[in-house]
Amino acid sequence: LMGSVTVVVVVVMLIMVAVVVVVAAAAVILLKCLVPFVESFSVIEVLFGMRILVS
C-alpha cells in the first residue's frame, strides 16, 4: 500500500511541476509578444486594455 501511495505522490508532484513549467513558458512567450506593445503604447493604455480583457 505504501509503495502505491508513494507512486501517486510522485506522479502528482511531477504533474504540478509540469504545469508550473508550462505556465512559466506561456508567461515568457506572452511577455515577449507584449514587449513591442508596451514600447509603442503608454503603460496606462496597456493597463486599461488588460482591465477591459479581464472584465
C-alpha distance matrix in Angstrom:
0.0 3.8 5.4 5.4 6.3 8.7 10.1 10.9 12.5 14.5 15.6 16.8 18.6 20.2 21.4 22.8 24.6 26.0 27.3 28.9 30.5 31.8 33.2 34.9 36.4 37.7 39.2 40.9 42.3 43.5 45.2 46.9 48.2 49.3 51.2 54.4 54.4 54.1 56.9 59.1 58.5 58.6 55.5 56.6 56.8 53.4 51.9 53.9 52.6 49.0 49.6 51.1 48.0 45.7 47.7
3.8 0.0 3.8 5.5 5.1 6.2 8.7 9.9 10.5 12.3 14.3 15.4 16.5 18.4 20.0 21.1 22.5 24.3 25.8 27.0 28.6 30.3 31.6 32.9 34.6 36.2 37.4 39.0 40.6 42.0 43.3 45.1 46.6 47.6 49.3 52.6 52.8 52.2 55.0 57.4 56.8 56.8 53.5 54.8 55.2 51.7 50.2 52.4 51.3 47.6 48.4 50.0 47.0 44.6 46.8
5.4 3.8 0.0 3.8 5.4 5.1 6.3 8.8 10.0 10.7 12.4 14.4 15.4 16.6 18.5 20.1 21.2 22.6 24.5 25.9 27.0 28.7 30.4 31.6 33.0 34.7 36.2 37.6 39.0 40.6 42.1 43.5 45.1 46.4 48.0 51.2 51.6 51.2 53.8 56.2 55.9 56.1 53.0 54.4 54.7 51.1 49.9 52.2 50.8 47.2 48.2 49.8 46.6 44.4 46.9
5.4 5.5 3.8 0.0 3.8 5.4 5.1 6.3 8.7 9.9 10.6 12.3 14.3 15.3 16.5 18.4 20.0 21.0 22.6 24.4 25.7 26.9 28.6 30.2 31.5 32.9 34.6 36.2 37.4 38.8 40.5 42.1 43.3 44.7 46.5 49.6 49.8 49.6 52.4 54.6 54.1 54.4 51.4 52.7 52.8 49.2 48.0 50.1 48.6 45.0 46.0 47.3 44.1 42.0 44.3
6.3 5.1 5.4 3.8 0.0 3.8 5.4 5.1 6.2 8.6 9.9 10.6 12.3 14.3 15.4 16.5 18.4 19.9 21.1 22.6 24.4 25.8 27.0 28.6 30.3 31.6 32.9 34.7 36.2 37.4 38.9 40.7 42.0 43.1 44.9 48.1 48.2 47.8 50.6 52.9 52.2 52.3 49.2 50.3 50.6 47.1 45.7 47.8 46.5 42.9 43.7 45.2 42.2 39.8 42.0
8.7 6.2 5.1 5.4 3.8 0.0 3.8 5.5 5.1 6.2 8.6 9.9 10.6 12.3 14.3 15.3 16.5 18.3 20.0 21.1 22.5 24.3 25.8 26.9 28.5 30.2 31.5 32.9 34.6 36.1 37.4 39.0 40.6 41.8 43.3 46.6 46.9 46.4 49.0 51.5 51.0 51.1 48.0 49.4 49.8 46.2 44.9 47.3 46.0 42.4 43.4 45.1 42.0 39.8 42.3
10.1 8.7 6.3 5.1 5.4 3.8 0.0 3.8 5.5 5.1 6.1 8.6 9.9 10.5 12.3 14.2 15.3 16.4 18.3 20.0 21.0 22.4 24.3 25.6 26.8 28.5 30.1 31.5 32.8 34.4 36.0 37.4 38.9 40.3 42.0 45.1 45.5 45.2 47.9 50.2 49.9 50.2 47.3 48.8 48.9 45.2 44.2 46.5 44.9 41.4 42.6 44.1 40.8 38.8 41.4
10.9 9.9 8.8 6.3 5.1 5.5 3.8 0.0 3.8 5.5 5.1 6.1 8.6 9.8 10.5 12.3 14.2 15.2 16.5 18.4 19.9 21.0 22.5 24.2 25.6 26.9 28.5 30.2 31.5 32.7 34.5 36.1 37.3 38.6 40.5 43.6 43.7 43.5 46.3 48.4 47.9 48.2 45.2 46.5 46.6 43.0 41.8 43.9 42.4 38.8 39.8 41.2 38.0 35.9 38.3
12.5 10.5 10.0 8.7 6.2 5.1 5.5 3.8 0.0 3.8 5.5 5.2 6.2 8.6 9.9 10.6 12.3 14.2 15.3 16.5 18.4 20.0 21.1 22.5 24.3 25.7 26.9 28.6 30.3 31.4 32.8 34.7 36.1 37.1 38.8 42.1 42.2 41.7 44.5 46.8 46.2 46.3 43.2 44.5 44.9 41.3 40.0 42.2 41.0 37.3 38.3 40.0 36.9 34.7 37.2
14.5 12.3 10.7 9.9 8.6 6.2 5.1 5.5 3.8 0.0 3.8 5.5 5.1 6.1 8.6 9.9 10.5 12.2 14.2 15.3 16.4 18.3 20.0 21.0 22.4 24.3 25.6 26.9 28.5 30.1 31.4 32.9 34.6 35.9 37.4 40.6 41.0 40.6 43.2 45.6 45.3 45.6 42.6 44.2 44.5 40.8 39.8 42.2 40.8 37.2 38.6 40.2 37.1 35.1 37.9
15.6 14.3 12.4 10.6 9.9 8.6 6.1 5.1 5.5 3.8 0.0 3.8 5.4 5.1 6.2 8.6 9.8 10.5 12.3 14.3 15.3 16.4 18.3 19.9 20.9 22.4 24.2 25.7 26.9 28.4 30.1 31.5 32.8 34.3 36.1 39.1 39.5 39.3 42.0 44.2 43.9 44.4 41.5 43.1 43.0 39.4 38.5 40.7 39.1 35.6 37.0 38.3 35.0 33.2 36.0
16.8 15.4 14.4 12.3 10.6 9.9 8.6 6.1 5.2 5.5 3.8 0.0 3.8 5.4 5.1 6.2 8.6 9.8 10.5 12.4 14.2 15.3 16.5 18.3 19.9 21.0 22.4 24.3 25.7 26.8 28.5 30.3 31.5 32.6 34.5 37.6 37.7 37.4 40.2 42.4 41.8 42.1 39.1 40.4 40.5 36.9 35.8 37.9 36.5 32.9 34.0 35.5 32.3 30.3 32.9
18.6 16.5 15.4 14.3 12.3 10.6 9.9 8.6 6.2 5.1 5.4 3.8 0.0 3.8 5.4 5.1 6.2 8.6 9.9 10.6 12.3 14.2 15.3 16.4 18.3 19.9 21.0 22.5 24.3 25.6 26.8 28.6 30.2 31.2 32.8 36.1 36.4 35.8 38.5 40.9 40.5 40.6 37.6 39.1 39.5 35.8 34.7 37.2 35.9 32.3 33.6 35.4 32.3 30.3 33.1
20.2 18.4 16.6 15.3 14.3 12.3 10.5 9.8 8.6 6.1 5.1 5.4 3.8 0.0 3.8 5.4 5.1 6.1 8.6 9.9 10.5 12.2 14.2 15.2 16.4 18.3 19.8 21.0 22.5 24.2 25.6 27.0 28.5 30.0 31.5 34.6 35.2 34.9 37.4 39.8 39.7 40.2 37.3 39.1 39.1 35.4 34.7 37.2 35.6 32.1 33.8 35.4 32.1 30.5 33.5
21.4 20.0 18.5 16.5 15.4 14.3 12.3 10.5 9.9 8.6 6.2 5.1 5.4 3.8 0.0 3.8 5.4 5.0 6.1 8.6 9.8 10.5 12.2 14.1 15.2 16.4 18.2 19.9 21.0 22.3 24.2 25.7 26.8 28.2 30.2 33.1 33.4 33.3 36.0 38.1 37.8 38.4 35.6 37.2 37.0 33.3 32.5 34.8 33.0 29.6 31.1 32.5 29.1 27.5 30.4
22.8 21.1 20.1 18.4 16.5 15.3 14.2 12.3 10.6 9.9 8.6 6.2 5.1 5.4 3.8 0.0 3.8 5.4 5.1 6.2 8.6 9.9 10.5 12.2 14.2 15.3 16.4 18.3 20.0 20.9 22.4 24.3 25.7 26.6 28.4 31.6 31.7 31.3 34.1 36.3 35.8 36.1 33.1 34.6 34.7 31.0 30.0 32.4 30.9 27.4 28.8 30.4 27.3 25.4 28.4
24.6 22.5 21.2 20.0 18.4 16.5 15.3 14.2 12.3 10.5 9.8 8.6 6.2 5.1 5.4 3.8 0.0 3.8 5.4 5.1 6.2 8.6 9.9 10.5 12.2 14.2 15.2 16.5 18.3 19.8 20.9 22.5 24.3 25.5 26.9 30.2 30.6 30.1 32.7 35.1 34.9 35.3 32.4 34.3 34.5 30.7 30.0 32.7 31.2 27.7 29.5 31.3 28.2 26.6 29.8
26.0 24.3 22.6 21.0 19.9 18.3 16.4 15.2 14.2 12.2 10.5 9.8 8.6 6.1 5.0 5.4 3.8 0.0 3.8 5.5 5.1 6.2 8.6 9.8 10.5 12.2 14.1 15.3 16.5 18.2 19.9 21.1 22.5 24.1 25.8 28.7 29.3 29.2 31.7 34.0 34.0 34.7 32.1 34.0 33.7 30.0 29.6 32.1 30.2 26.9 29.0 30.4 27.0 25.8 29.1
27.3 25.8 24.5 22.6 21.1 20.0 18.3 16.5 15.3 14.2 12.3 10.5 9.9 8.6 6.1 5.1 5.4 3.8 0.0 3.8 5.4 5.1 6.1 8.5 9.8 10.5 12.1 14.2 15.3 16.3 18.2 19.9 20.9 22.1 24.2 27.2 27.3 27.2 30.0 32.0 31.7 32.3 29.6 31.2 30.9 27.2 26.6 28.9 27.1 23.7 25.5 26.9 23.5 22.2 25.4
28.9 27.0 25.9 24.4 22.6 21.1 20.0 18.4 16.5 15.3 14.3 12.4 10.6 9.9 8.6 6.2 5.1 5.5 3.8 0.0 3.8 5.5 5.1 6.0 8.5 9.8 10.4 12.2 14.2 15.2 16.3 18.3 19.8 20.7 22.3 25.6 25.8 25.3 28.0 30.4 30.0 30.3 27.4 29.2 29.4 25.6 24.9 27.6 26.1 22.6 24.5 26.4 23.3 21.8 25.2
30.5 28.6 27.0 25.7 24.4 22.5 21.0 19.9 18.4 16.4 15.3 14.2 12.3 10.5 9.8 8.6 6.2 5.1 5.4 3.8 0.0 3.8 5.5 5.1 6.1 8.6 9.8 10.5 12.2 14.1 15.2 16.5 18.3 19.7 21.1 24.2 24.9 24.7 27.0 29.5 29.6 30.2 27.7 29.8 29.7 25.9 25.8 28.5 26.8 23.6 26.0 27.6 24.4 23.5 27.1
31.8 30.3 28.7 26.9 25.8 24.3 22.4 21.0 20.0 18.3 16.4 15.3 14.2 12.2 10.5 9.9 8.6 6.2 5.1 5.5 3.8 0.0 3.8 5.5 5.1 6.1 8.5 9.9 10.5 12.1 14.1 15.3 16.4 18.1 20.0 22.8 23.3 23.5 26.0 28.0 28.1 29.1 26.7 28.7 28.2 24.4 24.5 26.9 24.7 21.7 24.2 25.4 22.0 21.4 24.9
33.2 31.6 30.4 28.6 27.0 25.8 24.3 22.5 21.1 20.0 18.3 16.5 15.3 14.2 12.2 10.5 9.9 8.6 6.1 5.1 5.5 3.8 0.0 3.8 5.5 5.1 6.1 8.6 9.9 10.4 12.1 14.2 15.2 16.1 18.2 21.2 21.2 21.1 23.9 26.0 25.6 26.3 23.7 25.5 25.2 21.4 21.1 23.6 21.7 18.5 20.7 22.2 19.0 18.1 21.6
34.9 32.9 31.6 30.2 28.6 26.9 25.6 24.2 22.5 21.0 19.9 18.3 16.4 15.2 14.1 12.2 10.5 9.8 8.5 6.0 5.1 5.5 3.8 0.0 3.8 5.4 5.0 6.2 8.7 9.8 10.5 12.3 14.2 15.1 16.4 19.7 20.2 19.7 22.2 24.7 24.6 25.2 22.6 24.8 24.8 21.0 20.9 23.8 22.2 19.1 21.6 23.5 20.5 19.8 23.5
36.4 34.6 33.0 31.5 30.3 28.5 26.8 25.6 24.3 22.4 20.9 19.9 18.3 16.4 15.2 14.2 12.2 10.5 9.8 8.5 6.1 5.1 5.5 3.8 0.0 3.8 5.4 5.1 6.2 8.6 9.9 10.6 12.3 14.1 15.5 18.4 19.3 19.4 21.6 23.9 24.3 25.4 23.2 25.7 25.2 21.4 21.9 24.7 22.6 19.9 22.8 24.2 21.1 21.0 24.7
37.7 36.2 34.7 32.9 31.6 30.2 28.5 26.9 25.7 24.3 22.4 21.0 19.9 18.3 16.4 15.3 14.2 12.2 10.5 9.8 8.6 6.1 5.1 5.4 3.8 0.0 3.8 5.5 5.1 6.1 8.5 9.9 10.5 12.1 14.2 16.9 17.2 17.7 20.2 22.1 22.2 23.4 21.3 23.4 22.6 18.8 19.4 21.8 19.4 16.8 19.8 20.8 17.5 17.6 21.3
39.2 37.4 36.2 34.6 32.9 31.5 30.1 28.5 26.9 25.6 24.2 22.4 21.0 19.8 18.2 16.4 15.2 14.1 12.1 10.4 9.8 8.5 6.1 5.0 5.4 3.8 0.0 3.8 5.5 5.1 6.1 8.6 9.8 10.3 12.1 15.3 15.4 15.1 17.9 20.0 19.9 20.6 18.3 20.5 20.1 16.3 16.6 19.4 17.5 14.7 17.6 19.2 16.4 16.2 20.0
40.9 39.0 37.6 36.2 34.7 32.9 31.5 30.2 28.6 26.9 25.7 24.3 22.5 21.0 19.9 18.3 16.5 15.3 14.2 12.2 10.5 9.9 8.6 6.2 5.1 5.5 3.8 0.0 3.8 5.4 5.1 6.2 8.6 9.8 10.6 13.8 14.8 14.6 16.6 19.1 19.6 20.6 18.6 21.3 21.0 17.3 18.2 21.1 19.3 16.9 20.2 21.8 19.1 19.4 23.2
42.3 40.6 39.0 37.4 36.2 34.6 32.8 31.5 30.3 28.5 26.9 25.7 24.3 22.5 21.0 20.0 18.3 16.5 15.3 14.2 12.2 10.5 9.9 8.7 6.2 5.1 5.5 3.8 0.0 3.8 5.4 5.1 6.2 8.6 10.1 12.5 13.6 14.3 16.2 18.2 18.9 20.6 19.1 21.7 20.7 17.1 18.5 21.0 18.6 16.7 20.2 21.1 18.2 19.2 22.9
43.5 42.0 40.6 38.8 37.4 36.1 34.4 32.7 31.4 30.1 28.4 26.8 25.6 24.2 22.3 20.9 19.8 18.2 16.3 15.2 14.1 12.1 10.4 9.8 8.6 6.1 5.1 5.4 3.8 0.0 3.8 5.4 5.0 6.0 8.6 11.1 11.1 11.8 14.4 16.0 16.2 17.7 16.1 18.4 17.3 13.6 14.9 17.3 14.8 12.9 16.4 17.4 14.6 15.6 19.3
45.2 43.3 42.1 40.5 38.9 37.4 36.0 34.5 32.8 31.4 30.1 28.5 26.8 25.6 24.2 22.4 20.9 19.9 18.2 16.3 15.2 14.1 12.1 10.5 9.9 8.5 6.1 5.1 5.4 3.8 0.0 3.8 5.4 5.0 6.1 9.4 9.9 9.6 11.9 14.2 14.5 15.6 13.9 16.7 16.2 12.5 13.9 16.9 15.0 13.2 16.7 18.3 16.1 17.0 20.6
46.9 45.1 43.5 42.1 40.7 39.0 37.4 36.1 34.7 32.9 31.5 30.3 28.6 27.0 25.7 24.3 22.5 21.1 19.9 18.3 16.5 15.3 14.2 12.3 10.6 9.9 8.6 6.2 5.1 5.4 3.8 0.0 3.8 5.5 5.4 8.0 9.8 10.2 11.5 13.8 15.0 16.8 15.8 18.9 18.0 14.6 16.7 19.4 17.3 16.1 19.8 20.9 18.7 20.1 23.6
48.2 46.6 45.1 43.3 42.0 40.6 38.9 37.3 36.1 34.6 32.8 31.5 30.2 28.5 26.8 25.7 24.3 22.5 20.9 19.8 18.3 16.4 15.2 14.2 12.3 10.5 9.8 8.6 6.2 5.0 5.4 3.8 0.0 3.8 5.7 6.8 7.8 9.5 11.2 12.4 13.5 15.8 15.3 17.9 16.3 13.1 15.6 17.7 15.1 14.3 18.1 18.6 16.3 18.3 21.6
49.3 47.6 46.4 44.7 43.1 41.8 40.3 38.6 37.1 35.9 34.3 32.6 31.2 30.0 28.2 26.6 25.5 24.1 22.1 20.7 19.7 18.1 16.1 15.1 14.1 12.1 10.3 9.8 8.6 6.0 5.0 5.5 3.8 0.0 3.8 5.6 5.2 6.1 8.7 10.0 10.4 12.3 11.5 14.1 12.7 9.4 12.0 14.2 12.0 11.4 15.2 16.0 14.3 16.2 19.4
51.2 49.3 48.0 46.5 44.9 43.3 42.0 40.5 38.8 37.4 36.1 34.5 32.8 31.5 30.2 28.4 26.9 25.8 24.2 22.3 21.1 20.0 18.2 16.4 15.5 14.2 12.1 10.6 10.1 8.6 6.1 5.4 5.7 3.8 0.0 3.8 5.4 5.1 6.2 8.7 9.9 11.6 11.1 14.5 13.6 10.8 13.4 16.1 14.5 14.1 17.7 18.9 17.6 19.3 22.5
54.4 52.6 51.2 49.6 48.1 46.6 45.1 43.6 42.1 40.6 39.1 37.6 36.1 34.6 33.1 31.6 30.2 28.7 27.2 25.6 24.2 22.8 21.2 19.7 18.4 16.9 15.3 13.8 12.5 11.1 9.4 8.0 6.8 5.6 3.8 0.0 3.8 5.5 5.1 6.1 8.5 11.2 12.0 15.0 13.5 11.4 14.7 16.6 14.8 15.4 18.9 19.5 18.5 20.8 23.6
54.4 52.8 51.6 49.8 48.2 46.9 45.5 43.7 42.2 41.0 39.5 37.7 36.4 35.2 33.4 31.7 30.6 29.3 27.3 25.8 24.9 23.3 21.2 20.2 19.3 17.2 15.4 14.8 13.6 11.1 9.9 9.8 7.8 5.2 5.4 3.8 0.0 3.8 5.3 5.1 5.8 8.7 9.4 11.9 9.9 7.9 11.5 13.0 11.1 12.1 15.5 15.9 15.2 17.8 20.3
54.1 52.2 51.2 49.6 47.8 46.4 45.2 43.5 41.7 40.6 39.3 37.4 35.8 34.9 33.3 31.3 30.1 29.2 27.2 25.3 24.7 23.5 21.1 19.7 19.4 17.7 15.1 14.6 14.3 11.8 9.6 10.2 9.5 6.1 5.1 5.5 3.8 0.0 3.8 5.6 5.3 6.6 6.5 9.8 9.0 6.8 9.9 12.2 11.3 11.9 15.0 16.2 15.9 17.8 20.4
56.9 55.0 53.8 52.4 50.6 49.0 47.9 46.3 44.5 43.2 42.0 40.2 38.5 37.4 36.0 34.1 32.7 31.7 30.0 28.0 27.0 26.0 23.9 22.2 21.6 20.2 17.9 16.6 16.2 14.4 11.9 11.5 11.2 8.7 6.2 5.1 5.3 3.8 0.0 3.8 5.8 7.4 8.7 12.0 11.3 10.1 13.2 15.3 14.6 15.5 18.6 19.6 19.5 21.5 24.1
59.1 57.4 56.2 54.6 52.9 51.5 50.2 48.4 46.8 45.6 44.2 42.4 40.9 39.8 38.1 36.3 35.1 34.0 32.0 30.4 29.5 28.0 26.0 24.7 23.9 22.1 20.0 19.1 18.2 16.0 14.2 13.8 12.4 10.0 8.7 6.1 5.1 5.6 3.8 0.0 3.8 6.9 9.4 11.8 10.2 9.9 13.5 14.7 13.7 15.5 18.4 18.7 18.9 21.5 23.6
58.5 56.8 55.9 54.1 52.2 51.0 49.9 47.9 46.2 45.3 43.9 41.8 40.5 39.7 37.8 35.8 34.9 34.0 31.7 30.0 29.6 28.1 25.6 24.6 24.3 22.2 19.9 19.6 18.9 16.2 14.5 15.0 13.5 10.4 9.9 8.5 5.8 5.3 5.8 3.8 0.0 3.8 6.5 8.3 6.5 6.8 10.3 11.1 10.6 12.7 15.2 15.7 16.4 18.8 20.6
58.6 56.8 56.1 54.4 52.3 51.1 50.2 48.2 46.3 45.6 44.4 42.1 40.6 40.2 38.4 36.1 35.3 34.7 32.3 30.3 30.2 29.1 26.3 25.2 25.4 23.4 20.6 20.6 20.6 17.7 15.6 16.8 15.8 12.3 11.6 11.2 8.7 6.6 7.4 6.9 3.8 0.0 3.8 5.4 5.4 6.5 8.9 10.0 10.9 12.6 14.5 15.7 16.9 18.7 20.3
55.5 53.5 53.0 51.4 49.2 48.0 47.3 45.2 43.2 42.6 41.5 39.1 37.6 37.3 35.6 33.1 32.4 32.1 29.6 27.4 27.7 26.7 23.7 22.6 23.2 21.3 18.3 18.6 19.1 16.1 13.9 15.8 15.3 11.5 11.1 12.0 9.4 6.5 8.7 9.4 6.5 3.8 0.0 3.8 5.5 5.1 6.2 8.5 9.8 10.5 12.3 14.3 15.3 16.4 18.4
56.6 54.8 54.4 52.7 50.3 49.4 48.8 46.5 44.5 44.2 43.1 40.4 39.1 39.1 37.2 34.6 34.3 34.0 31.2 29.2 29.8 28.7 25.5 24.8 25.7 23.4 20.5 21.3 21.7 18.4 16.7 18.9 17.9 14.1 14.5 15.0 11.9 9.8 12.0 11.8 8.3 5.4 3.8 0.0 3.8 5.4 5.1 6.1 8.5 9.8 10.5 12.3 14.2 15.3 16.5
56.8 55.2 54.7 52.8 50.6 49.8 48.9 46.6 44.9 44.5 43.0 40.5 39.5 39.1 37.0 34.7 34.5 33.7 30.9 29.4 29.7 28.2 25.2 24.8 25.2 22.6 20.1 21.0 20.7 17.3 16.2 18.0 16.3 12.7 13.6 13.5 9.9 9.0 11.3 10.2 6.5 5.4 5.5 3.8 0.0 3.8 5.5 5.0 6.1 8.6 9.8 10.5 12.3 14.2 15.4
53.4 51.7 51.1 49.2 47.1 46.2 45.2 43.0 41.3 40.8 39.4 36.9 35.8 35.4 33.3 31.0 30.7 30.0 27.2 25.6 25.9 24.4 21.4 21.0 21.4 18.8 16.3 17.3 17.1 13.6 12.5 14.6 13.1 9.4 10.8 11.4 7.9 6.8 10.1 9.9 6.8 6.5 5.1 5.4 3.8 0.0 3.8 5.4 5.1 6.2 8.6 9.9 10.6 12.3 14.3
51.9 50.2 49.9 48.0 45.7 44.9 44.2 41.8 40.0 39.8 38.5 35.8 34.7 34.7 32.5 30.0 30.0 29.6 26.6 24.9 25.8 24.5 21.1 20.9 21.9 19.4 16.6 18.2 18.5 14.9 13.9 16.7 15.6 12.0 13.4 14.7 11.5 9.9 13.2 13.5 10.3 8.9 6.2 5.1 5.5 3.8 0.0 3.8 5.4 5.0 6.1 8.7 9.8 10.4 12.2
53.9 52.4 52.2 50.1 47.8 47.3 46.5 43.9 42.2 42.2 40.7 37.9 37.2 37.2 34.8 32.4 32.7 32.1 28.9 27.6 28.5 26.9 23.6 23.8 24.7 21.8 19.4 21.1 21.0 17.3 16.9 19.4 17.7 14.2 16.1 16.6 13.0 12.2 15.3 14.7 11.1 10.0 8.5 6.1 5.0 5.4 3.8 0.0 3.8 5.4 5.1 6.3 8.7 9.9 10.7
52.6 51.3 50.8 48.6 46.5 46.0 44.9 42.4 41.0 40.8 39.1 36.5 35.9 35.6 33.0 30.9 31.2 30.2 27.1 26.1 26.8 24.7 21.7 22.2 22.6 19.4 17.5 19.3 18.6 14.8 15.0 17.3 15.1 12.0 14.5 14.8 11.1 11.3 14.6 13.7 10.6 10.9 9.8 8.5 6.1 5.1 5.4 3.8 0.0 3.8 5.4 5.1 6.3 8.7 10.0
49.0 47.6 47.2 45.0 42.9 42.4 41.4 38.8 37.3 37.2 35.6 32.9 32.3 32.1 29.6 27.4 27.7 26.9 23.7 22.6 23.6 21.7 18.5 19.1 19.9 16.8 14.7 16.9 16.7 12.9 13.2 16.1 14.3 11.4 14.1 15.4 12.1 11.9 15.5 15.5 12.7 12.6 10.5 9.8 8.6 6.2 5.0 5.4 3.8 0.0 3.8 5.4 5.0 6.2 8.6
49.6 48.4 48.2 46.0 43.7 43.4 42.6 39.8 38.3 38.6 37.0 34.0 33.6 33.8 31.1 28.8 29.5 29.0 25.5 24.5 26.0 24.2 20.7 21.6 22.8 19.8 17.6 20.2 20.2 16.4 16.7 19.8 18.1 15.2 17.7 18.9 15.5 15.0 18.6 18.4 15.2 14.5 12.3 10.5 9.8 8.6 6.1 5.1 5.4 3.8 0.0 3.8 5.4 5.1 6.1
51.1 50.0 49.8 47.3 45.2 45.1 44.1 41.2 40.0 40.2 38.3 35.5 35.4 35.4 32.5 30.4 31.3 30.4 26.9 26.4 27.6 25.4 22.2 23.5 24.2 20.8 19.2 21.8 21.1 17.4 18.3 20.9 18.6 16.0 18.9 19.5 15.9 16.2 19.6 18.7 15.7 15.7 14.3 12.3 10.5 9.9 8.7 6.3 5.1 5.4 3.8 0.0 3.8 5.5 5.3
48.0 47.0 46.6 44.1 42.2 42.0 40.8 38.0 36.9 37.1 35.0 32.3 32.3 32.1 29.1 27.3 28.2 27.0 23.5 23.3 24.4 22.0 19.0 20.5 21.1 17.5 16.4 19.1 18.2 14.6 16.1 18.7 16.3 14.3 17.6 18.5 15.2 15.9 19.5 18.9 16.4 16.9 15.3 14.2 12.3 10.6 9.8 8.7 6.3 5.0 5.4 3.8 0.0 3.8 5.6
45.7 44.6 44.4 42.0 39.8 39.8 38.8 35.9 34.7 35.1 33.2 30.3 30.3 30.5 27.5 25.4 26.6 25.8 22.2 21.8 23.5 21.4 18.1 19.8 21.0 17.6 16.2 19.4 19.2 15.6 17.0 20.1 18.3 16.2 19.3 20.8 17.8 17.8 21.5 21.5 18.8 18.7 16.4 15.3 14.2 12.3 10.4 9.9 8.7 6.2 5.1 5.5 3.8 0.0 3.8
47.7 46.8 46.9 44.3 42.0 42.3 41.4 38.3 37.2 37.9 36.0 32.9 33.1 33.5 30.4 28.4 29.8 29.1 25.4 25.2 27.1 24.9 21.6 23.5 24.7 21.3 20.0 23.2 22.9 19.3 20.6 23.6 21.6 19.4 22.5 23.6 20.3 20.4 24.1 23.6 20.6 20.3 18.4 16.5 15.4 14.3 12.2 10.7 10.0 8.6 6.1 5.3 5.6 3.8 0.0
